[in-house]
Amino acid sequence: MPSFYNQTRAASSLMRRLKRSLINPTALPRPRCFTTTEGHRPTLVHKRSLDILHDPWFNKGTAFSMTERDRLDLRGLLPPNVMSSEQQIERFMVDLKRLEVQARDGPSDPNALAKWRILNRLHDRNETMYYKVLIANIEEYAPIVYTPTVGLVCQNYSGLFRRPRGMYFSAEDRGEMMSMVYNWPADQVDMIVVTDGSRILGLGDLGVQGIGIAIGKLDLYVAAAGINPQRVLPVMIDVGTNNEKLIKDPLYLGLQQHRLDGDEYIAVIDEFMEAVFTRWPNVIVQFEDFQSKWAFKLLQRYRNTHRMFNDDVQGTAGVAIAGLLGAVRAQGRPMIDFPKQKIVVAGAGSAGIGVVNAARKTMARMLGNNETAFDSAKSQFWVVDANGLITDERQNIDPDALPFARRINEAGRQGLREGAGLAEVVRQVQPDVLLGLSAVGGLFSKEVLEALKGSTSTKPAIFAMSNPTKNAECTPEEAFKIVGDNIIFASGSPFRDVDLGNGRIGHCNQGNNMYLFPGIGLGTLLSGSRIISDGMLQAAAERLAAYMTEEEVLKGMIFPPISKIRDITKEVAAAVVQEAVQEDLAEGYRDIDARELQKICQDQEEVLEYVQNNMWSPEYPTLELRDGFFWQIGIDSDTPIFQSNWGSAHRVHLTEIYVDSQPSPLVCGDFMIPSYNGWDVRKVRQVFTPIDADAILHCSIANRSSDVLIWVIILVAPILLVRVMHG
């Protein structure tokens, strides 16, 4: 009886709303998106009880207030003491310190991997708290969720996999990707990090296990740039693997076949790009850890038509440029002297050539930004790969490295030859900078470092940029011990500063890509630029280089501490927005159009405030229960036909809906209808002729599927009656 009474009362309310809707359809409330916002508005949810506690997006654990516990049917499901988020973090940190050792899988399991495992469990149950912990302890935990620990995670991902995170597109999905993207629940995605697993850090082909790097990168987009975590998507494109060990491993989670190549490979990437940009036209896609043979090709294929960039090529280059400019400042010279620097580069892969290209453009820009300056700048680089110094005498030179091949007669005058070893090149060139992007651990041997002591610079710079830690070309201890105290040292992975004695510190600067890629992504998002230009990347690098004070750089500190990453990202993003406006690429963001954005960018403080106000912070939102699903149905074909409080769905020709395997008649035609929580659309037979009406209807459908037929009759019958009465 109570159930019938409640349904009757709800039906009466619905009829009143329906009557009002026929008189004034525009007065109806709009459906709300399920995602939270940077403004911390109350969030509407269609879950309650244990379903809320099992959803990491909305779960607050013991921080649910008593009011929320009553509203969401949580009373009795949690301990009675309501805790603040600060108390939760304190309790978690105590447990983390205690469990670090206990979580290890035996003595061979590194402590860092144990920390990752504990943090990942928190991520699985409470996203807000996870990001609060990460942001508050970013210096300690960035190396856990990102390099170097993420490399170890990727190597062991098949064994560590517990809960799916992100999306997997494979070679087996060709022809299906356009529909697959609608399986992701978010109507709005701002940032995608995609990898094919072919060159994870310096660890080689890890196949599908490479998704760990995409997850780690997006954690930093959230923590550093304030990208809403409900609007990020890690993606793995599995086209097979050439790692024979994985192909033979029965526990491997990916396709156990050799990699696609050539046109077949390109076709898979093309289909993926078309699918994600069709559903999310404003998304930004970061390509991550693609092998060199594809990194440049894919970048050139998409960069002028899509909002995308390659972090290995462009992000690494930007951080290296910032470091190189910082090194000039640390030598007591103005940054405008950068074109005079002699740079020996170890490594001619996508990262190495990407850095050299960016450095050349920076030099040319300082020399007048013309063709003569661009041609002149390339003479400042000596590129050495696994076969030695690259000259124009080399057979089958990689096209990307060809512009930097030294002329053989010019090399001869310097006492060098084709294929000269790294130590020989350093000895003869006497460079200002030795830049390592080789992914070969220990490449800067004692012989190479001894040769650098002959540098013509008073303060030579050593950049051992390869990741993870074991692939670093040398350690800071080796560099300071062999070359001397008066050097500048930077690395890609974190190392401790070196005690030089007598109170002096040898600073180890971590030239990590996380200084730039979050700001590049955030700045592009907030500018509304349709592409990511070289100028935007250059502006980001120059803003990072200028972040340190003169006093700091003269001490050898060319990169800021990771603890300042939110502020650094804000500055970098502001520079990207301003450059996009300057290049007339900006189209605006949300309710800020291009003209208003141009006004904002005229004032440095105002643009910084604009960026700050659009950075998400991990605060628990107030949760409001939406009892049932809120649908908006537009009958007229020119209206948005179907929306719900979990977003839009596919347009289909509706013929019959099955509820709990039983058919329920509905007015049919072309509708937007979801396949969701047991509702399954089936194209079986025509039930009714589509209603030809202009009205927009709103109805609240109860959670229980047994009630659906009642609601449908209540909704449809009056409309049919009205249409019949009016002919």
PARO-802306 format. One line per 5 residues: number of its first residue (from 1); their letters; for each residue z, x, y of C-alpha. Coordinates in nm, 3 decimals, m for minus. Each point is the difference from the previous one (the first is absolute). Example, Ala and Ser with C-alpha at 12.3 -4.5 7.8 and 13.67 -1.06 7.14 Angstrom:
// PARO-802306
1	AS	0.780 1.230 m0.450 | m0.066 0.137 0.344
END
This chain:
// PARO-802306
1	MPSFY	0.000 0.000 0.000 | 0.087 0.271 0.255 | m0.330 0.170 m0.080 | m0.194 m0.325 0.059 | 0.190 m0.064 0.325
6	NQTRA	m0.074 0.352 0.128 | m0.367 m0.035 m0.086 | m0.019 m0.339 0.175 | 0.164 0.140 0.312 | m0.236 0.298 m0.001
11	ASSLM	m0.296 m0.232 m0.050 | 0.106 m0.211 0.297 | 0.025 0.310 0.217 | m0.341 0.116 m0.118 | m0.156 m0.336 0.087
16	RRLKR	0.142 0.020 0.354 | m0.145 0.350 0.041 | m0.333 m0.113 m0.141 | m0.014 m0.285 0.251 | 0.069 0.239 0.287
21	SLINP	m0.261 0.244 m0.133 | m0.275 m0.262 0.007 | 0.084 m0.072 0.365 | 0.045 0.361 0.117 | m0.095 0.268 m0.259
26	TALPR	0.055 0.285 0.247 | 0.371 m0.084 0.029 | 0.064 0.120 m0.353 | 0.178 0.330 m0.059 | m0.206 0.294 m0.119
31	PRCFT	0.079 0.162 m0.337 | 0.193 0.324 0.019 | m0.103 0.322 m0.172 | 0.247 0.120 m0.263 | 0.026 0.348 0.146
36	TTEGH	0.269 0.113 0.240 | m0.084 0.114 0.350 | 0.099 0.289 0.225 | 0.181 m0.254 0.220 | 0.253 m0.082 m0.275
41	RPTLV	m0.064 m0.374 0.015 | 0.149 m0.222 m0.272 | m0.210 0.026 m0.312 | m0.101 m0.308 m0.197 | 0.029 0.041 m0.375
46	HKRSL	m0.085 m0.233 m0.285 | 0.251 0.159 m0.237 | 0.367 m0.050 m0.065 | 0.280 0.105 m0.234 | m0.080 0.283 m0.244
51	DILHD	m0.364 0.005 0.108 | 0.110 0.129 0.342 | 0.226 0.265 m0.154 | m0.285 0.122 m0.219 | m0.245 0.029 0.291
56	PWFNK	0.033 0.343 0.168 | m0.173 m0.125 0.317 | 0.271 m0.256 0.071 | 0.303 0.114 m0.198 | 0.298 0.106 0.213
61	GTAFS	0.248 0.034 m0.285 | 0.358 m0.024 0.121 | m0.120 m0.022 0.364 | m0.094 m0.370 m0.030 | 0.221 m0.196 0.238
66	MTERD	0.198 m0.296 m0.132 | m0.230 m0.233 0.192 | m0.305 0.150 m0.169 | 0.173 m0.011 m0.339 | 0.050 m0.374 0.041
71	RLDLR	m0.348 m0.057 0.137 | m0.172 0.201 m0.275 | 0.224 m0.108 m0.293 | 0.150 0.347 m0.033 | 0.370 m0.092 0.010
76	GLLPP	0.163 0.125 m0.319 | m0.292 0.233 m0.084 | 0.140 0.286 0.210 | 0.345 0.155 0.043 | 0.186 m0.193 0.273
81	NVMSS	0.036 0.289 0.248 | m0.284 0.002 0.254 | m0.092 0.358 0.086 | m0.189 0.140 0.299 | m0.313 0.205 m0.056
86	EQQIE	0.194 0.310 0.109 | 0.260 m0.065 m0.271 | m0.278 m0.048 m0.255 | m0.157 0.332 0.092 | 0.336 0.178 m0.016
91	RFMVD	0.063 m0.142 m0.347 | m0.351 0.094 m0.115 | 0.030 0.357 0.129 | 0.330 0.047 m0.184 | m0.160 m0.129 m0.319
96	LKRLE	m0.310 0.214 0.053 | 0.201 0.321 0.027 | 0.193 m0.094 m0.311 | m0.304 m0.110 m0.201 | m0.237 0.285 0.090
101	VQARD	0.117 0.203 m0.297 | 0.050 m0.296 m0.233 | m0.354 m0.128 0.063 | m0.158 0.321 m0.124 | m0.188 m0.021 m0.328
106	GPSDP	0.153 0.315 m0.142 | 0.031 0.351 0.149 | m0.377 0.035 0.049 | m0.012 m0.296 0.241 | 0.013 0.136 0.357
111	NALAK	0.260 m0.143 0.234 | m0.272 m0.108 0.244 | m0.159 m0.222 m0.265 | 0.339 m0.157 m0.071 | 0.034 m0.082 0.372
116	WRILN	m0.349 m0.153 m0.002 | 0.093 m0.216 m0.299 | 0.313 m0.132 0.173 | m0.182 m0.070 0.327 | m0.279 m0.174 m0.190
121	RLHDR	0.252 m0.235 m0.162 | 0.128 m0.092 0.345 | m0.361 m0.059 0.115 | m0.049 m0.235 m0.295 | 0.293 m0.223 0.093
126	NETMY	0.042 0.017 0.380 | m0.287 0.126 0.220 | 0.183 m0.036 0.329 | 0.295 0.207 m0.111 | m0.233 0.257 m0.159
131	YKVLI	m0.173 0.061 0.332 | 0.329 0.004 0.190 | 0.120 0.278 m0.232 | m0.331 0.186 0.025 | m0.015 m0.012 0.381
136	ANIEE	0.364 0.094 0.045 | m0.037 0.298 m0.237 | m0.367 0.084 0.052 | 0.050 0.376 0.005 | 0.170 m0.009 m0.340
141	YAPIV	m0.213 m0.264 m0.170 | m0.350 0.060 0.140 | m0.040 0.290 m0.249 | 0.107 m0.243 m0.275 | m0.236 m0.291 0.071
146	YTPTV	m0.279 0.234 0.115 | m0.087 0.363 m0.060 | 0.118 0.195 m0.192 | 0.178 m0.244 m0.237 | m0.282 m0.255 0.003
151	GLVCQ	m0.216 0.256 m0.182 | 0.252 0.009 m0.284 | 0.015 m0.380 0.005 | m0.379 m0.024 m0.037 | 0.001 0.243 m0.290
156	NYSGL	0.254 m0.218 m0.182 | m0.104 m0.342 0.132 | m0.096 m0.155 m0.333 | 0.355 0.063 m0.121 | 0.163 m0.103 0.330
161	FRRPR	m0.198 m0.324 0.042 | 0.236 m0.300 0.003 | m0.122 m0.252 0.256 | m0.358 m0.037 0.127 | m0.046 0.096 0.363
166	GMYFS	m0.339 m0.019 0.169 | m0.339 m0.084 m0.148 | m0.220 0.165 m0.260 | m0.379 m0.025 0.017 | m0.183 0.157 m0.291
171	AEDRG	m0.350 0.069 m0.119 | 0.051 m0.295 m0.235 | 0.039 m0.230 0.304 | m0.350 0.047 0.137 | m0.128 m0.332 0.131
176	EMMSM	0.352 m0.146 0.016 | 0.160 0.182 0.294 | m0.086 m0.264 0.261 | 0.206 m0.256 m0.189 | 0.268 0.250 m0.104
181	VYNWP	0.110 0.069 0.358 | 0.119 m0.361 0.024 | 0.254 0.074 m0.274 | 0.203 0.192 0.259 | 0.244 m0.249 0.157
186	ADQVD	m0.012 0.117 0.363 | m0.244 m0.168 0.236 | 0.036 0.291 0.239 | m0.027 0.365 m0.102 | 0.008 0.261 0.274
191	MIVVT	m0.008 0.322 m0.204 | m0.149 0.103 m0.333 | 0.037 0.345 m0.155 | m0.253 0.048 m0.278 | m0.051 0.283 m0.249
196	DGSRI	m0.212 0.057 m0.309 | 0.254 0.246 m0.140 | m0.256 0.280 m0.028 | 0.188 0.264 0.201 | 0.365 m0.089 0.041
201	LGLGD	0.154 0.257 0.235 | m0.082 0.330 m0.170 | 0.065 m0.136 m0.350 | m0.355 m0.097 m0.091 | m0.127 m0.315 m0.170
206	LGVQG	0.291 m0.233 m0.080 | m0.209 m0.314 m0.040 | 0.177 m0.335 0.048 | 0.334 0.178 0.038 | m0.116 0.102 0.347
211	IGIAI	0.108 m0.337 0.139 | 0.339 0.163 0.058 | m0.147 0.189 0.298 | m0.129 m0.325 0.156 | 0.341 m0.163 m0.039
216	GKLDL	0.174 0.303 0.151 | m0.236 0.014 0.298 | 0.056 m0.367 0.079 | 0.376 0.047 m0.018 | m0.045 0.245 0.286
221	YVAAA	m0.226 m0.239 0.191 | 0.289 m0.246 m0.011 | 0.278 0.249 0.070 | m0.179 0.209 0.264 | m0.246 m0.242 0.162
226	GINPQ	0.178 m0.330 m0.046 | m0.290 m0.164 m0.184 | 0.133 m0.324 m0.150 | 0.058 0.070 m0.374 | m0.138 m0.343 m0.088
231	RVLPV	m0.331 0.100 0.158 | m0.066 0.323 m0.190 | m0.192 0.041 m0.324 | m0.016 0.308 m0.226 | m0.323 0.007 m0.201
236	MIDVG	m0.116 0.196 m0.302 | m0.373 0.010 m0.082 | m0.018 0.098 m0.366 | m0.344 0.132 m0.090 | 0.132 0.199 m0.296
241	TNNEK	0.139 0.352 m0.020 | m0.131 0.341 m0.098 | 0.350 0.107 m0.102 | m0.036 0.033 m0.377 | 0.376 m0.010 m0.051
246	LIKDP	0.017 m0.347 0.159 | m0.306 m0.124 m0.190 | 0.175 0.085 m0.327 | 0.345 m0.125 0.106 | 0.073 m0.337 m0.170
251	LYLGL	0.254 m0.084 0.273 | m0.241 0.058 0.291 | m0.036 m0.318 0.208 | m0.352 0.053 0.135 | m0.356 m0.009 m0.133
256	QQHRL	m0.031 0.258 m0.275 | m0.354 0.106 0.076 | m0.166 0.270 0.207 | m0.050 m0.062 0.369 | m0.297 m0.188 0.136
261	DGDEY	m0.225 0.213 0.217 | m0.299 m0.030 0.229 | m0.131 m0.341 0.098 | 0.232 m0.178 m0.246 | 0.303 0.148 0.173
266	IAVID	m0.130 m0.084 0.348 | m0.070 m0.359 m0.110 | 0.365 m0.048 m0.102 | 0.131 0.133 0.334 | m0.255 m0.209 0.192
271	EFMEA	0.109 m0.316 m0.182 | 0.366 0.074 0.071 | m0.063 0.057 0.371 | m0.206 m0.317 0.031 | 0.271 m0.203 m0.174
276	VFTRW	0.299 0.117 0.205 | m0.181 m0.021 0.334 | m0.128 m0.347 m0.086 | 0.350 m0.134 m0.059 | 0.175 0.214 0.263
281	PNVIV	m0.258 0.087 0.270 | 0.258 0.183 0.215 | 0.154 0.214 m0.272 | 0.015 0.379 0.031 | m0.083 0.196 m0.317
286	QFEDF	0.127 0.353 m0.050 | m0.176 0.198 m0.273 | 0.239 0.232 m0.181 | m0.046 0.285 m0.249 | m0.366 m0.049 m0.090
291	QSKWA	m0.159 0.313 m0.144 | m0.195 0.213 0.246 | m0.344 m0.099 m0.131 | 0.066 m0.360 0.108 | 0.248 0.033 0.287
296	FKLLQ	m0.258 0.098 0.264 | m0.277 m0.222 m0.137 | 0.218 m0.312 0.005 | 0.137 0.084 0.344 | m0.350 0.030 0.146
301	RYRNT	m0.113 m0.311 m0.187 | 0.263 m0.234 0.148 | 0.155 0.151 0.313 | m0.253 m0.141 0.248 | 0.013 m0.356 m0.136
306	HRMFN	0.358 m0.046 m0.126 | 0.354 0.061 0.120 | 0.069 0.289 m0.236 | 0.084 0.367 m0.011 | 0.067 0.268 m0.260
311	DDVQG	0.343 0.155 0.037 | m0.084 0.313 m0.203 | m0.297 0.077 0.222 | 0.104 m0.141 0.338 | 0.379 m0.030 m0.023
316	TAGVA	0.050 0.351 m0.137 | m0.241 0.129 0.261 | 0.190 m0.173 0.280 | 0.337 0.140 m0.106 | m0.152 0.346 m0.041
321	IAGLL	m0.156 m0.023 0.350 | 0.337 m0.100 0.145 | 0.157 0.297 m0.178 | m0.273 0.240 0.113 | 0.036 m0.115 0.360
326	GAVRA	0.377 0.035 m0.036 | m0.046 0.352 m0.131 | m0.197 0.090 0.313 | 0.288 m0.131 0.211 | 0.250 0.192 m0.217
331	QGRPM	m0.193 0.321 0.075 | 0.074 m0.065 0.368 | m0.358 m0.099 0.081 | m0.141 m0.328 0.136 | m0.165 m0.237 m0.247
336	IDFPK	m0.332 0.055 0.179 | m0.005 0.344 m0.165 | m0.044 m0.160 m0.342 | m0.377 0.081 m0.015 | 0.091 0.371 0.002
341	QKIVV	0.201 m0.023 m0.325 | m0.138 0.181 m0.307 | 0.071 m0.215 m0.307 | m0.036 0.094 m0.367 | m0.009 m0.312 m0.219
346	AGAGS	0.085 0.014 m0.371 | m0.148 m0.306 m0.166 | m0.338 m0.173 0.040 | 0.083 m0.341 m0.148 | 0.015 m0.328 0.188
351	AGIGV	0.324 0.094 0.177 | m0.109 0.353 0.092 | m0.342 m0.095 0.134 | 0.149 m0.306 0.170 | 0.242 0.223 0.193
356	VNAAR	m0.270 0.249 0.093 | m0.230 m0.277 0.126 | 0.278 m0.151 0.210 | 0.106 0.338 0.140 | m0.359 0.079 0.089
361	KTMAR	m0.033 m0.331 0.189 | 0.326 0.068 0.183 | m0.118 0.344 0.106 | m0.336 m0.139 0.110 | 0.175 m0.270 0.202
366	MLGNN	0.199 0.269 0.183 | m0.313 0.211 0.057 | m0.195 m0.278 0.169 | m0.081 m0.238 m0.283 | m0.370 0.088 m0.020
371	ETAFD	m0.232 0.128 m0.270 | 0.042 0.363 0.104 | 0.380 m0.030 m0.015 | m0.017 m0.169 m0.341 | m0.223 0.276 m0.139
376	SAKSQ	0.215 0.274 0.149 | 0.325 m0.143 m0.142 | m0.103 0.047 m0.364 | 0.008 0.379 0.042 | 0.384 m0.015 0.013
381	FWVVD	0.032 m0.091 m0.370 | m0.020 0.201 m0.320 | 0.006 m0.232 m0.303 | 0.101 0.136 m0.340 | m0.020 m0.202 m0.321
386	ANGLI	0.061 0.083 m0.367 | m0.311 0.225 0.006 | 0.103 0.187 0.313 | m0.142 0.004 0.355 | m0.278 m0.254 0.049
391	TDERQ	m0.313 0.148 0.158 | m0.359 m0.120 0.031 | m0.081 0.226 m0.295 | 0.194 m0.235 m0.231 | m0.207 m0.201 m0.248
396	NIDPD	0.054 m0.377 m0.021 | 0.239 m0.026 0.292 | 0.175 m0.334 0.033 | m0.182 m0.182 0.285 | 0.332 m0.073 0.171
401	ALPFA	0.092 0.370 0.007 | m0.348 0.121 0.100 | 0.056 m0.015 0.381 | 0.287 0.250 m0.039 | m0.178 0.253 m0.219
406	RRINE	0.010 0.335 0.181 | m0.331 0.174 0.063 | m0.018 0.289 m0.246 | m0.112 0.255 0.261 | 0.287 m0.102 0.228
411	AGRQG	0.247 0.023 m0.291 | m0.137 0.346 m0.081 | 0.078 0.123 0.352 | 0.361 m0.109 m0.061 | 0.011 0.194 m0.326
416	LREGA	m0.022 m0.317 m0.209 | m0.237 m0.128 m0.266 | m0.081 m0.322 m0.184 | 0.292 m0.090 m0.227 | 0.248 0.239 0.164
421	GLAEV	0.357 m0.069 m0.114 | 0.261 m0.165 0.219 | 0.207 0.314 0.056 | m0.314 0.193 0.100 | m0.105 m0.271 0.246
426	VRQVQ	0.348 m0.012 0.159 | 0.010 0.379 0.028 | m0.340 0.023 0.174 | 0.020 m0.310 0.223 | 0.363 0.050 0.113
431	PDVLL	0.034 m0.375 0.063 | 0.237 m0.189 0.226 | 0.038 m0.268 m0.267 | m0.004 0.003 m0.380 | m0.056 m0.359 m0.110
436	GLSAV	0.051 m0.100 m0.363 | m0.150 m0.323 m0.140 | m0.090 0.126 m0.345 | 0.250 m0.185 m0.225 | 0.058 0.338 m0.170
441	GGLFS	0.368 0.087 m0.011 | 0.081 0.360 0.099 | m0.352 0.073 0.130 | 0.150 0.182 0.299 | 0.112 0.293 m0.213
446	KEVLE	0.189 0.305 0.120 | m0.335 0.175 0.052 | m0.132 m0.284 0.217 | 0.319 m0.022 0.206 | 0.012 0.378 0.043
451	ALKGS	m0.356 m0.016 0.133 | 0.109 m0.258 0.258 | 0.240 0.251 0.153 | m0.310 0.151 0.162 | m0.067 m0.320 0.199
456	TSTKP	m0.098 0.051 0.363 | 0.237 m0.287 0.089 | 0.353 0.075 0.110 | 0.114 m0.304 m0.197 | m0.239 m0.077 m0.289
461	AIFAM	0.018 m0.344 m0.160 | 0.013 m0.071 m0.372 | m0.083 m0.355 m0.112 | 0.068 m0.052 m0.373 | m0.107 m0.365 0.008
466	SNPTK	m0.071 m0.087 m0.363 | 0.209 m0.264 m0.179 | 0.214 m0.046 m0.201 | 0.253 0.283 0.036 | m0.119 0.195 m0.304
471	NAECT	m0.351 0.016 0.151 | 0.112 0.151 0.331 | m0.190 0.325 0.064 | 0.331 0.178 0.068 | 0.363 m0.075 0.083
476	PEEAF	0.159 0.056 0.343 | 0.230 0.263 m0.152 | m0.301 0.201 m0.119 | m0.176 m0.033 0.335 | 0.296 0.109 0.215
481	KIVGD	0.099 0.278 m0.241 | m0.346 0.159 m0.027 | m0.167 m0.068 0.337 | 0.315 0.016 0.212 | 0.223 m0.218 0.212
486	NIIFA	m0.250 m0.056 0.281 | m0.226 m0.254 m0.170 | m0.061 m0.373 0.010 | 0.025 m0.171 m0.339 | m0.107 m0.350 m0.100
491	SGSPF	m0.039 m0.166 m0.339 | m0.116 m0.332 m0.139 | 0.312 m0.057 m0.211 | 0.359 0.035 0.121 | 0.177 0.338 m0.019
496	RDVDL	0.333 0.108 0.142 | 0.015 0.218 0.311 | 0.050 0.370 m0.069 | 0.314 0.184 0.111 | m0.127 0.320 0.164
501	GNGRI	0.349 0.137 0.064 | 0.185 0.060 0.325 | m0.007 m0.373 0.073 | m0.381 m0.015 0.004 | m0.191 m0.275 m0.178
506	GHCNQ	m0.350 0.017 m0.143 | m0.121 m0.356 0.054 | m0.198 m0.164 m0.278 | m0.216 m0.268 0.159 | m0.115 m0.274 m0.234
511	GNNMY	m0.356 m0.087 0.105 | 0.013 m0.329 m0.186 | m0.272 m0.262 0.039 | 0.271 m0.260 0.057 | 0.020 0.121 0.360
516	LFPGI	m0.343 m0.150 0.063 | m0.130 m0.256 m0.248 | 0.263 m0.269 0.080 | m0.078 0.030 0.372 | m0.375 m0.003 m0.059
521	GLGTL	0.030 m0.318 m0.206 | 0.240 m0.172 0.241 | m0.201 0.100 0.308 | m0.324 m0.126 m0.154 | 0.168 m0.329 m0.095
526	LSGSR	0.146 m0.058 0.347 | m0.320 0.098 0.182 | m0.222 m0.225 m0.208 | m0.262 0.276 m0.019 | m0.268 m0.075 m0.260
531	IISDG	m0.029 0.369 m0.095 | 0.218 0.311 0.009 | m0.184 0.248 0.219 | 0.026 0.379 0.018 | 0.142 m0.043 0.348
536	MLQAA	0.283 m0.218 m0.129 | 0.085 0.259 m0.266 | m0.018 0.281 0.257 | 0.230 m0.192 0.237 | 0.252 m0.044 m0.283
541	AERLA	0.000 0.374 m0.080 | 0.034 0.102 0.364 | 0.291 m0.240 0.056 | 0.179 0.147 m0.303 | m0.063 0.355 0.123
546	AYMTE	0.149 m0.086 0.339 | 0.308 m0.171 m0.147 | 0.204 0.320 m0.027 | 0.158 0.153 0.310 | m0.097 0.345 0.127
551	EEVLK	0.340 0.137 m0.098 | m0.038 m0.129 m0.356 | m0.348 0.142 m0.058 | 0.098 0.344 0.130 | 0.264 0.004 m0.274
556	GMIFP	m0.274 m0.059 m0.256 | 0.057 m0.375 m0.039 | m0.345 m0.158 0.014 | 0.072 m0.328 m0.183 | 0.288 m0.236 0.079
561	PISKI	0.269 m0.096 m0.254 | m0.087 m0.284 m0.238 | 0.310 m0.184 0.124 | m0.198 m0.084 0.318 | m0.293 m0.150 m0.190
566	RDITK	0.026 m0.352 0.150 | m0.011 0.139 0.353 | m0.279 0.245 m0.087 | m0.205 m0.280 m0.153 | 0.051 m0.216 0.309
571	EVAAA	m0.132 0.281 0.222 | m0.299 0.069 m0.229 | m0.086 m0.370 m0.027 | 0.014 m0.035 0.379 | m0.244 0.291 0.034
576	VVQEA	m0.236 m0.162 m0.252 | 0.012 m0.334 0.185 | m0.069 0.169 0.335 | m0.294 0.195 m0.142 | m0.147 m0.314 m0.158
581	VQEDL	0.020 m0.171 0.339 | m0.153 0.307 0.169 | m0.294 m0.003 m0.243 | m0.042 m0.376 0.046 | 0.069 m0.061 m0.369
586	AEGYR	0.315 m0.210 0.041 | m0.030 m0.374 m0.061 | 0.369 m0.088 0.025 | 0.265 m0.116 m0.244 | 0.136 m0.351 m0.056
591	DIDAR	0.040 m0.165 0.343 | m0.074 0.322 0.192 | m0.372 0.018 0.080 | m0.198 0.310 0.094 | 0.034 m0.058 0.375
596	ELQKI	0.378 m0.037 m0.015 | 0.026 0.301 m0.231 | m0.192 0.204 0.256 | 0.260 m0.090 0.263 | 0.285 0.091 m0.235
601	CQDQE	m0.154 0.343 m0.067 | 0.004 0.091 0.368 | 0.376 0.049 m0.021 | 0.138 0.243 m0.261 | 0.337 m0.174 m0.025
606	EVLEY	m0.165 m0.339 m0.037 | m0.225 0.107 m0.285 | 0.298 0.159 m0.179 | 0.190 m0.326 0.039 | m0.302 m0.192 m0.134
611	VQNNM	m0.002 0.219 m0.310 | 0.378 m0.021 m0.044 | m0.002 m0.380 0.019 | m0.255 m0.019 m0.282 | 0.187 0.226 m0.243
616	WSPEY	0.175 m0.187 m0.281 | 0.367 0.077 m0.060 | 0.187 m0.077 m0.324 | 0.229 m0.280 0.113 | 0.088 m0.294 m0.221
621	PTLEL	m0.178 m0.312 0.133 | 0.162 m0.341 m0.001 | m0.145 m0.191 m0.296 | m0.086 m0.368 0.037 | m0.083 m0.199 m0.311
626	RDGFF	m0.326 m0.190 m0.005 | 0.070 m0.266 m0.263 | m0.327 m0.017 m0.186 | m0.338 0.129 0.105 | m0.139 m0.080 0.343
631	WQIGI	m0.369 m0.083 m0.016 | m0.254 m0.062 0.271 | m0.314 m0.178 m0.119 | m0.302 m0.038 0.224 | m0.235 m0.264 m0.136
636	DSDTP	m0.281 0.071 0.245 | m0.219 0.286 m0.120 | 0.010 0.167 0.342 | 0.380 0.042 m0.003 | 0.211 0.267 m0.173
641	IFQSN	0.010 m0.195 m0.323 | 0.317 0.113 m0.175 | 0.301 0.208 0.095 | 0.350 0.027 m0.138 | 0.321 0.182 0.082
646	WGSAH	m0.101 0.280 m0.236 | m0.339 0.035 0.168 | m0.359 m0.101 m0.061 | m0.180 m0.007 m0.332 | m0.349 m0.020 m0.147
651	RVHLT	m0.248 m0.270 0.102 | m0.090 m0.190 m0.316 | m0.165 m0.330 m0.092 | 0.308 m0.194 m0.109 | m0.057 m0.234 m0.291
656	EIYVD	0.335 m0.026 m0.176 | 0.344 0.161 0.022 | 0.208 0.058 m0.309 | 0.377 m0.016 0.045 | 0.197 0.116 m0.303
661	SQPSP	m0.322 m0.030 m0.203 | m0.038 m0.369 0.098 | m0.289 m0.110 0.228 | 0.093 m0.154 0.335 | m0.275 m0.179 0.197
666	LVCGD	m0.056 0.115 0.358 | m0.263 m0.066 0.263 | m0.261 0.261 m0.080 | m0.258 0.201 0.183 | m0.008 0.345 0.157
671	FMIPS	0.362 0.097 0.062 | 0.201 0.318 0.037 | 0.237 m0.022 m0.296 | 0.226 0.268 m0.154 | 0.063 0.108 m0.354
676	YNGWD	0.371 0.046 0.042 | 0.322 m0.037 m0.204 | m0.158 m0.184 m0.292 | m0.249 m0.206 0.203 | m0.342 0.059 m0.147
681	VRKVR	m0.327 m0.116 0.151 | m0.253 m0.118 m0.258 | m0.354 m0.111 0.070 | m0.007 m0.284 m0.254 | m0.152 m0.315 0.142
686	QVFTP	m0.041 m0.190 0.324 | 0.288 m0.243 0.050 | m0.054 m0.148 0.344 | m0.271 0.020 0.259 | 0.113 0.234 0.280
691	IDADA	0.154 m0.182 0.293 | m0.201 0.035 0.316 | 0.280 0.014 0.258 | 0.086 0.205 0.304 | 0.378 m0.019 m0.042
696	ILHCS	0.215 0.302 m0.067 | 0.282 m0.092 m0.234 | 0.333 0.167 m0.061 | 0.204 m0.065 m0.309 | 0.308 0.152 m0.154
701	IANRS	m0.048 0.037 m0.373 | 0.323 0.023 m0.199 | 0.076 0.309 m0.205 | 0.012 m0.192 m0.327 | m0.345 m0.056 m0.146
706	SDVLI	0.107 m0.338 m0.146 | 0.017 m0.137 0.355 | m0.354 0.092 0.090 | m0.171 m0.320 m0.112 | 0.244 m0.212 0.205
711	WVIIL	m0.075 0.203 0.312 | m0.373 m0.009 m0.059 | 0.000 m0.382 m0.029 | 0.216 m0.031 0.313 | m0.235 0.232 0.189
716	VAPIL	m0.339 m0.123 m0.115 | 0.051 m0.377 m0.025 | 0.054 m0.067 0.375 | m0.306 0.204 0.091 | m0.219 m0.188 m0.243
721	LVRVM	0.141 m0.325 0.134 | m0.067 0.099 0.362 | m0.356 0.106 m0.081 | m0.071 m0.326 m0.183 | 0.146 m0.213 0.283
726	HG	m0.218 0.177 0.256 | m0.313 m0.027 m0.209
END
